[in-house]
Amino acid sequence: MLPFPKKIFLLAVALLLLAIASFGQVKSGAYRVMLNGLLSHSVPETGVLDAARDSTSCIFLDAREPREYAVSHISGAIYVGYDHFDLVNLPTNLPKDQRIVVYCSVGYRSEKVTEKLQKAGFSNVSNLYGGIFEWANHGLPVVNQKGVTNEVHAYSRSWGVWLKKGKKIYK
């Protein structure tokens, strides 16, 4: 007989497994704590190393605003925005079972766009856990219209603290 109710034990085990599963997804423990509080974890999440490894077989959607995308983005990413995101602006030939990874600065806006894509029937879509900040923090390349760059739009000074690598741009 367990010293506490079975439901509590199972809940504790589930939370432990969730914590272990998300442990390696971001480098900084403080960033991980912030993300776990910010995100609702309502959609599948992909770590940056997994996304980078599979980058040739998936489509990246950028859920930031135009000025952020212009500073830099993941190579080949399709701009979809957040404030004015609309499914009708997606490429018309995008298969609903295509692997899609949605990202923004840290993952909040992209989580909301991912929810909308799932509701629209996209079955293989996930949120990039830690966003482009964590992508850059791992030293993965970002590009702009001139090619590879070390600049990343840091959104604001308060959010920019989570961007550890690259040149922070606030314009």
N, C-alpha and C positions, 0 to 999 in steps of 0.2 A: 504494500500500500504506500502510495506517495504521500509525503508530508503536507502537500497542498493539492488543491483540486486539479484534476487532469486538464481542464481547459486552460488554466493559468500556465501549467507546465508546457502545453503545446504552443501557447502564444509566445512564451519566452523562447522556446526553441525556434519558432518561426522568425522572431525578431533577431535572434542571434544569426540565423542563416542569412537573413536579409543584410545584416551588417557585414558579414563576411563576404557576401557576394559583391557588395558595393565598395569594399575596402580598397581595392586596387584601382578603382576607376579614376581617382584624382590623386595628384602627388601630395598636396597639402592637407593635413588633418583639419585645419581650421576652415579651409575651403569646403571640404567634405561636410563638415558640420553645418556650415551656412547653407549649402545646397540641400542637405536633407531637411532643413527647416523651410526653405523657400519653395522647393518643388513638391508637388502632390504625388509624384510617382504613379500617375494614372495611366501611363503609356510605357511600352517597352523602352528601355534605355540602352544605349550602346556606348562603351568606353572609347576614348579617342584612339587607343592603340588598335583595337578591333576594327574601327572604322577606317583607319589609315591602311591597315593590312588588306582590307577588302575594297579599297577606294576605286579600283578599276571595275568592280562589279556592282557598285551601288551608285545611286544618284543623290547628290547633296542638294538640299534646299536651304537657302539662307533666309531666315526669318527676321533679319534686322532691317533697319531703315536704309534708304538709298545712300546717305552720306557715310554710313558705317561700311556698307558693301563696297563703296568706291575706294575707301582707304585700303582694304584688303579683304580677301575671302578665300575659302578653300578652292583650290584649282578645280574648274569645271562646275562649280556650284551655280545653281539657278536661283536668281533673286526672286523671292516671293513676298517679302515684307511681313509685317505684323499688323500695324495699325490699319492697313487697307487690304489685308489678305483676302483673296477671293479665289475660290476653286476654279472659276472660269478662266483665270489667268494662267493656270497650269498648262504645260505643253499638252496638246490634244492627243498625242500618241503615247502618253505615259500609262503603261499597263498597271492595273490595280494590284498586281502581285509583284511588281518590280521592287527590289530592295531600295528603300528610300531612307536617308538619314537627314533629319531636320536639325538645324543648329541656329543659335543666336549667340549673344555674348557669353552667358552663363548657363542657359538652358530653360529659363522660365517662359520666354515668348515662344520658343520652339516647342516646348511641351504643349502649349495651347494650340499651336498650328497642327502638331501631330494628332491631337485629339480630334480636330476638325477633319483631318485626312482619314482617320480611322472611321469616323461617323459617315464619311462619304464612300466607304467601302475599300479603302486601301488596306491591304492585309499584311504587308511586310514593311511597315514604317516604324521608325524609332527616333527617339530624341537623343542627340549627342550630349551625353552627361558631362557637364562642365563647360560645354560650348566651345567657341573659338578661343576663349581665354585658355582653357586647358589644352587645346590643340597646340597653341603657341607655347604654352608652358612646357610641353614635351619636346619642343624644338621642331615641330612639324611645319612644313612650308605653307606660307600663305602668299597670295598673288594679288596684284592690281593690274590695271590696263597696261603697265610697262613690263610686267613680269614678276618674278619673285621679289618680295619685299620683307623687311623686318618690322614694318609698321602695322599696328593693330588699333582699330578704333576702340578706345577704352570706355566708351559710353558716358561715364562721368567720373569725377575724381573719387567719389565714394565707391563706385564699382570697380574702378581701375586698380584698386589695391589688390585685386585677385589676379591681375595680369602680371606675372613675374618675369617673363621673357618678351623681348621685342620692344620696339619704341611705341610708347603710348601716344595716341593721337586723340584729341578731344574736340576738334573742329567739326 
